[in-house]
């Protein structure tokens, strides 16, 4: 599946580049090629999703087996499907079933020994840091309350699995075991560091089609009264942007400044998934709230949101995630000492 997904992303980027360069002939040619490839892709995808019950498997033909990998790259870096396409929803749910310790599982079926004359292969999935952000990026595009919370939890789970000097690895650690890895995968993994930085950036500021989205997913801990979220001179495809979100007891304010070369159609502020919004205004004018978003003109400067935390807001912070992990790890280790059985 992966090469075909990447081909679709590449075609979308080629079209965008040709449009930016004013190459009308190339735009027409690339779009025709994308339509031809997409038609063939959808035909085979329909065969596979009929076999799977609706989710997009790792392989484009013959089997439903394999690790969840590029089959999760459905809405980012380019939206290849509608955000709530049933196939997207089913794939996100299916891939999350393989999570362990809050991040993606990955099975490397290497030979680990012999039994009689037959090789014995590894059947224990490890942890896969590198592709966990794919689902978080999907969640940012979808934007529902469940999606926002999932993205925040994904970020905390990834940070939980970094070292004391913030170094991640790619994959291989056995869940709920030692922190050793069986495949020779060494720390640190620069690509995964980049993916975590990319995810944090997109949670706060990201481009989507013709709009610029701010605060797509934030943690309740970041909006406690007195807290601030600051974006300083962040490069975007529209031009540099700065934003300051200041949280108070009765809501929050956002102050924007920018040097747009080509203004976005809208600046979109996603309202927090844990917030009950009572009123909102931009530059002194009352705003209509629709689909959990504030859609603003590109020249908007000051936004005020009156509201409060929902009573159901979970206690969610990095410190709490670490404490919960240690508690669960201690419980599992105590069970191991008592029974001698390695946990599943």
Secondary structure, 3 states (H helix, E strand, C coil): CHHHHHHHHHHHHHHHHHHHCCCHHHHHHHHHHHHHHHHHHHHHHHHHHHHHCCCCCCCCCCCCCCCCCHHHCCCCCCCCCCCCCHHHHHHHHHHHCCCECCEEEECCCCEEEEECCEEEECCCCEEEHHHHHHHHHHHHHHCCHHHHHHHHHHHHHHHHCCCCCCCCCCEEEECCCCCCECCCCCCCCHHHHHHHHHHHHHHHEEEECCEEEECCCCCHHHHCCCCEEEEEEECCCCEEEEEEEEEECCEEEEEEEEEECCCCCEEEEECCCCEEEEEEEECCEECCCECCEEEECCCCCEEEEEEEECCCCCCCCHHHHHHHHHHHHHHHHHHHHHHCCCCC
